[in-house]
Amino acid sequence: MIVVMVACGSEDEAQHIARLLVEAHLAACVNIIPIRSLFEWDGKIEDQSERLLLIKSMKSRFDQIRDMVKANHSYELPEITAMDIASASEEYADWIKTVCGLGK
């Protein structure tokens, strides 16, 4: 199981990408969280309001998630990072596998 993080520039973009991922069974659940990001871009420090997607999925789905995000994201270089989940309740992990089409 993994959680993929993607920062989006707007609520609309975040909802669009989240819905695509869930409808395609690439994610079992996507949380959309308002965040503020500070980063360097083109030699300048940027300070922006964004939406962070926390995408709950399986490691075997990462490449498809990455490709779908890239195809639908407005940023030239979107953040697409993933963390392995070391532990989860068995029931929750089974639900993620089932929703993502990987069975139990």
C-alpha positions as CSV (number, residue, x, y, z in Angstrom):
1,M,0.0,0.0,0.0
2,I,1.2,3.5,-0.8
3,V,0.1,7.1,-0.3
4,V,0.9,9.3,-3.3
5,M,1.2,13.1,-2.7
6,V,0.3,15.6,-5.5
7,A,0.1,19.3,-5.0
8,C,-2.5,21.1,-7.2
9,G,-2.9,24.7,-8.0
10,S,-6.7,24.9,-7.5
11,E,-9.6,23.2,-5.8
12,D,-11.1,22.5,-9.3
13,E,-7.9,20.8,-10.5
14,A,-7.6,18.8,-7.3
15,Q,-11.2,17.5,-7.5
16,H,-10.8,16.7,-11.2
17,I,-7.7,14.6,-10.8
18,A,-9.0,12.9,-7.6
19,R,-12.2,11.9,-9.4
20,L,-10.4,10.6,-12.4
21,L,-8.2,8.4,-10.2
22,V,-11.1,7.0,-8.1
23,E,-13.2,6.4,-11.2
24,A,-10.4,4.5,-12.9
25,H,-9.9,2.4,-9.7
26,L,-6.3,3.6,-9.4
27,A,-7.1,5.0,-6.0
28,A,-9.4,3.8,-3.3
29,C,-9.6,7.2,-1.7
30,V,-8.2,10.7,-2.3
31,N,-8.1,13.3,0.4
32,I,-8.0,17.0,-0.7
33,I,-6.2,19.2,1.8
34,P,-5.7,23.0,1.6
35,I,-2.0,23.8,2.0
36,R,0.5,26.7,1.6
37,S,3.7,25.9,-0.2
38,L,6.9,27.9,-0.3
39,F,9.4,26.8,-3.0
40,E,12.0,28.1,-5.4
41,W,11.0,28.2,-9.1
42,D,13.0,29.9,-11.9
43,G,15.3,31.6,-9.3
44,K,12.4,33.1,-7.3
45,I,10.9,32.1,-4.0
46,E,7.2,31.3,-4.6
47,D,4.5,31.4,-1.9
48,Q,1.3,29.7,-3.1
49,S,-2.0,28.3,-1.8
50,E,-2.4,24.8,-3.2
51,R,-4.4,21.7,-2.6
52,L,-2.6,18.5,-1.6
53,L,-3.9,15.2,-2.8
54,L,-3.3,12.2,-0.5
55,I,-3.9,9.3,-2.9
56,K,-4.4,5.9,-1.2
57,S,-3.5,3.1,-3.5
58,M,-1.2,0.1,-4.2
59,K,2.4,0.3,-5.2
60,S,1.6,-1.6,-8.5
61,R,-0.6,1.3,-9.5
62,F,2.0,4.1,-9.1
63,D,3.1,4.3,-12.8
64,Q,-0.6,4.6,-13.9
65,I,-1.3,7.2,-11.2
66,R,1.8,9.2,-12.3
67,D,0.8,9.1,-15.9
68,M,-2.8,10.2,-15.2
69,V,-1.6,13.0,-13.0
70,K,0.9,14.3,-15.6
71,A,-1.8,14.1,-18.4
72,N,-4.2,16.2,-16.3
73,H,-2.1,18.6,-14.3
74,S,-1.5,22.2,-15.0
75,Y,2.0,22.4,-13.6
76,E,5.1,22.0,-15.8
77,L,6.6,19.9,-13.0
78,P,4.0,18.5,-10.7
79,E,4.9,17.0,-7.4
80,I,4.2,13.2,-7.6
81,T,5.8,11.4,-4.7
82,A,4.9,8.2,-2.9
83,M,5.4,6.8,0.6
84,D,5.1,3.1,1.4
85,I,2.7,2.4,4.2
86,A,4.5,0.1,6.8
87,S,1.3,-0.8,8.7
88,A,-2.4,-0.6,8.3
89,S,-5.4,-2.4,9.6
90,E,-6.0,-5.6,7.7
91,E,-9.6,-4.5,6.8
92,Y,-8.4,-1.2,5.5
93,A,-5.6,-2.7,3.4
94,D,-8.0,-5.3,2.0
95,W,-10.5,-2.5,1.1
96,I,-7.7,-0.6,-0.8
97,K,-6.7,-3.8,-2.7
98,T,-10.3,-4.6,-3.6
99,V,-11.2,-1.1,-4.8
100,C,-8.0,-0.9,-6.8
101,G,-8.9,-4.2,-8.5
102,L,-6.2,-6.3,-6.9
103,G,-8.5,-8.6,-4.8
104,K,-7.5,-9.6,-1.3
